C-alpha cells in the first residue's frame, strides 16, 4: 500500500515538474537574434564580481575578527565559509538565469 502511494506521488510530482524542465530546454526563437558582446561582458562582469566578493568575504572576516573573543571569533570565521559558497552559487545562478539561459 505504501509503495503504491509513493509511486503515484512521484508520478504527480513528475507531471508537475516536467513541463517546466522541458520549456527551459527549448531553443530561442530565430527572431530573438544573438546576444551582443556588451551583454556577455556584463554577464561575465557580474559573475566575476560575485566570485571575487565571495573569495574576499572569509579573508575580510579573518582580519576583522582578530581582536574578538575566541568563541565569537571562530563562530564568525566558520560562518564566513558557507557565506562564501552562497555568494558563488548566487553569482552562478544569476549568470545562468539572466545571461546564458535567457533568449
PAZAPA-4460 file (N, C-alpha, C; in steps of 0.05 Angstrom, whole numbers, plus 32768, in hexadecimal, padded with zeros to 4 digits):
% residues 103
    n_x    n_y    n_z   ca_x   ca_y   ca_z    c_x    c_y    c_z   seq   type   mol
   8011   7FE8   8000   8000   8000   8000   8011   8019   8000     1      X     A
   8026   8019   8010   8037   8030   8012   8047   8035   7FF8     2      X     A
   804F   8020   7FEC   805E   8023   7FD3   804D   802E   7FBD     3      X     A
   8034   8026   7FBC   8022   8031   7FA7   801E   804F   7FAC     4      X     A
   801C   8057   7FC5   8018   8073   7FCC   8031   8083   7FC3     5      X     A
   8049   8079   7FC8   8061   8086   7FC0   8063   8088   7FA1     6      X     A
   805B   8072   7F94   805C   8072   7F77   804B   8089   7F6B     7      X     A
   8032   808B   7F74   8020   809F   7F6A   8029   80BB   7F72     8      X     A
   8035   80BD   7F88   803F   80D7   7F91   8056   80E0   7F7E     9      X     A
   8068   80CD   7F77   807E   80D4   7F65   8074   80DA   7F49    10      X     A
   805F   80CB   7F40   8053   80D1   7F26   8047   80ED   7F25    11      X     A
   8039   80F4   7F3A   802E   810F   7F3C   8043   8124   7F3C    12      X     A
   8058   8121   7F4C   806D   8134   7F4C   807B   8136   7F31    13      X     A
   807F   8120   7F24   808C   8120   7F0A   807B   812E   7EF5    14      X     A
   8061   812B   7EF7   804F   8138   7EE3   804D   8156   7EE8    15      X     A
   8052   815E   7F01   8052   817B   7F07   806C   8188   7EFF    16      X     A
   8082   817A   7F04   809C   8186   7EFE   80A6   8183   7EE2    17      X     A
   809D   816E   7ED4   80A7   8169   7EB9   80A2   817F   7EA5    18      X     A
   808A   818C   7EA4   8087   81A1   7E90   809A   81B9   7E95    19      X     A
   809F   81BF   7EAE   80B2   81D5   7EB4   80CE   81CF   7EAB    20      X     A
   80D6   81B6   7EAF   80F1   81AE   7EA6   80F2   81AD   7E88    21      X     A
   80DE   81A4   7E7B   80DD   81A3   7E5E   80DE   81BF   7E51    22      X     A
   80D0   81D1   7E5D   80D0   81ED   7E52   80EA   81FA   7E57    23      X     A
   80F8   81F3   7E6B   8113   81FF   7E70   8127   81F5   7E5C    24      X     A
   8123   81DE   7E50   8136   81D3   7E3D   8130   81DA   7E20    25      X     A
   811B   81E9   7E1B   8114   81F1   7DFF   8128   8205   7DF5    26      X     A
   812C   8205   7DDB   813E   8218   7DCE   8130   8233   7DCB    27      X     A
   8140   8247   7DCA   8135   8262   7DC5   812A   8264   7DA9    28      X     A
   8115   8273   7DA5   810A   8276   7D8A   811E   8286   7D79    29      X     A
   811D   8281   7D5E   8131   828E   7D4D   812F   82AC   7D4D    30      X     A
   8117   82B7   7D51   8114   82D4   7D50   8120   82E2   7D69    31      X     A
   8127   82D3   7D7D   8133   82DF   7D95   8150   82E9   7D8F    32      X     A
   815D   82DE   7D7B   8177   82E7   7D74   818D   82DE   7D88    33      X     A
   81A5   82E6   7D83   81BB   82DF   7D94   81BE   82F3   7DAB    34      X     A
   81CF   82EC   7DBD   81D4   82FE   7DD4   81ED   830E   7DCD    35      X     A
   81EC   8328   7DD4   8202   833A   7DCD   821A   8335   7DE0    36      X     A
   8232   833D   7DD7   8249   833A   7DE8   8247   834A   7E02    37      X     A
   8239   8361   7E01   8235   8371   7E19   8224   8361   7E2E    38      X     A
   8210   8353   7E24   81FF   8343   7E35   8210   832D   7E43    39      X     A
   8221   831F   7E33   8232   830B   7E3F   8247   8317   7E52    40      X     A
   8252   832E   7E4B   8265   833B   7E5D   8258   8342   7E78    41      X     A
   823F   834C   7E77   8231   8352   7E90   822D   8338   7EA0    42      X     A
   8224   8323   7E93   8220   8309   7EA0   8239   82FF   7EAE    43      X     A
   824F   82FF   7E9F   8268   82F5   7EAA   8272   8308   7EC1    44      X     A
   826D   8322   7EBE   8276   8334   7ED3   8266   832F   7EED    45      X     A
   824C   832A   7EEB   823C   8324   7F02   8245   8309   7F0F    46      X     A
   824A   82F6   7EFE   8254   82DC   7F08   826F   82DF   7F17    47      X     A
   8282   82EE   7F0B   829C   82F3   7F17   8299   8303   7F31    48      X     A
   8286   8316   7F32   8282   8325   7F4A   8279   8313   7F62    49      X     A
   8267   8301   7F5C   825F   82EE   7F72   8275   82DB   7F7A    50      X     A
   8285   82D2   7F67   829B   82C0   7F6E   82B0   82CE   7F7F    51      X     A
   82B7   82E6   7F77   82CB   82F6   7F86   82C0   82FD   7FA2    52      X     A
   82A7   8306   7FA3   829B   830E   7FBD   8299   82F6   7FCF    53      X     A
   8292   82DE   7FC4   8291   82C6   7FD4   82AC   82BE   7FDF    54      X     A
   82C1   82C1   7FCE   82DC   82BA   7FD7   82E7   82CE   7FEB    55      X     A
   82DF   82E7   7FE9   82E8   82FB   7FFD   82DA   82FA   8018    56      X     A
   82C2   82EF   8018   82B2   82EE   8030   82C0   82E0   8047    57      X     A
   82CA   82C7   8044   82D8   82BB   805B   82F2   82C9   8063    58      X     A
   8300   82D4   804F   8319   82E2   8055   8313   82FB   8065    59      X     A
   82FE   830A   805E   82F7   8322   806D   82EC   831A   8089    60      X     A
   82DE   8304   808B   82D4   82FB   80A5   82EB   82F3   80B7    61      X     A
   82FF   82E6   80AD   8317   82DF   80BD   8325   82F8   80C7    62      X     A
   8327   830C   80B6   8335   8325   80BE   8324   8334   80D2    63      X     A
   830A   8335   80CE   82F8   8345   80DF   82F4   8339   80FB    64      X     A
   82F6   831F   80FD   82F0   8313   8117   830A   830C   8127    65      X     A
   8320   8318   8120   8339   8312   812D   8339   8319   814B    66      X     A
   832B   832E   8152   832B   8337   816E   8313   832E   817E    67      X     A
   8301   831E   8172   82E9   8315   8180   82F0   82FE   8193    68      X     A
   82DE   82F8   81A4   82E2   82E1   81B6   82E1   82C7   81A6    69      X     A
   82F1   82B3   81AF   82F4   829A   819F   82DA   828C   8196    70      X     A
   82C6   8288   81A8   82AE   827A   819E   82A0   8289   8188    71      X     A
   829D   82A3   818C   828F   82B4   8179   829F   82B6   815F    72      X     A
   82B9   82B9   8162   82CB   82BB   814B   82C9   82A2   8139    73      X     A
   82CB   828B   8145   82CA   8273   8135   82AE   826D   812A    74      X     A
   829A   8275   8138   827E   8272   812D   827B   8283   8114    75      X     A
   8284   829B   8114   8282   82AD   80FD   8294   82A3   80E6    76      X     A
   82AC   829A   80ED   82BE   8290   80D8   82B3   8277   80CA    77      X     A
   82A8   8265   80DA   829D   824D   80CE   8284   8253   80BE    78      X     A
   8274   8266   80C7   825C   826E   80B8   8262   827C   809E    79      X     A
   827A   8287   809B   8281   8295   8082   8286   8281   806B    80      X     A
   828C   8268   8071   8291   8254   805C   8277   824E   804D    81      X     A
   8261   8246   805B   8248   8242   804C   823E   825C   803E    82      X     A
   8243   8273   804A   823B   828C   803E   824B   8290   8023    83      X     A
   8264   8288   8023   8274   8289   800A   8268   8277   7FF5    84      X     A
   8261   825F   7FFD   8255   824C   7FEA   823A   8256   7FE0    85      X     A
   822B   8262   7FF2   8211   826E   7FEA   8214   8284   7FD6    86      X     A
   8229   8295   7FD9   822E   82AA   7FC6   8235   829E   7FAB    87      X     A
   8245   828A   7FAB   824D   827D   7F91   8234   8271   7F84    88      X     A
   8223   8263   7F93   820B   8257   7F87   81F8   826D   7F7D    89      X     A
   81F5   8282   7F8C   81E4   8298   7F83   81EE   82A4   7F69    90      X     A
   8208   82A9   7F68   8213   82B4   7F4F   8210   82A1   7F38    91      X     A
   8214   8287   7F3C   8210   8274   7F27   81F2   8273   7F1F    92      X     A
   81E0   8274   7F32   81C4   8274   7F2B   81BB   828C   7F1C    93      X     A
   81C5   82A3   7F23   81BE   82BC   7F14   81C9   82BA   7EF8    94      X     A
   81E2   82B1   7EF6   81EF   82B0   7EDC   81E0   829C   7ECA    95      X     A
   81DA   8285   7ED4   81CB   8271   7EC4   81AF   827A   7EBD    96      X     A
   81A1   8283   7ED2   8185   828A   7ECE   8180   82A3   7EBD    97      X     A
   8191   82B7   7EBF   818C   82D0   7EB2   819C   82D4   7E98    98      X     A
   81B2   82C5   7E95   81C3   82CA   7E7E   81C6   82B1   7E6C    99      X     A
   81CA   829A   7E77   81CE   8282   7E66   81B4   8277   7E5C   100      X     A
   81A0   8273   7E6E   8187   8266   7E66   8171   827A   7E5D   101      X     A
   8178   8293   7E5B   8164   82A7   7E52   8166   82AB   7E34   102      X     A
   814F   82AE   7E28   814F   82B2   7E0A   8155   82CE   7E03   103      X     A
***
